[in-house]
Amino acid sequence: MPPASRNTIRATIESRLAAELALSPAIPVVFNNVSYAPTPNSSWVQCLLSFGANNYLTLGSTTDSDNRIVGVIVVNIFTPAGVGSGANFTIAKRIRDLYNRVNVSGVYFDAPIGPEVVSASPEGYFQTQVRVTFEFIEEL
């Protein structure tokens, strides 16, 4: 089996989020390295995915051995400022439920962290953040 493609793992994670946020009520989602100009007084989500340090699971060479690929998903949730946290926390629950301790196409998701309130950037929004670590077992 060839080594795992980071793009395949990324696509698994991003397509799951995009499909959920396309459901009613639909919420725009922005992924790494994609420009976006938010509509004022609207809600939207930014998904940032990063791979971290990996490790050997079994000893061996480039065949008949396994590696653990790990990473983190950081989801920034933006809702209009000055109207409370309810709408933001509702979106956060959708995201938490989507990844909470599930296995999707071999990508294992841990229990989510958050929503944690963070300083909003861009201004004019109330922002929280949900983080989920994940791992994938790469069979060489």
Disulfide bonds with the S-S distance in Angstrom:
none
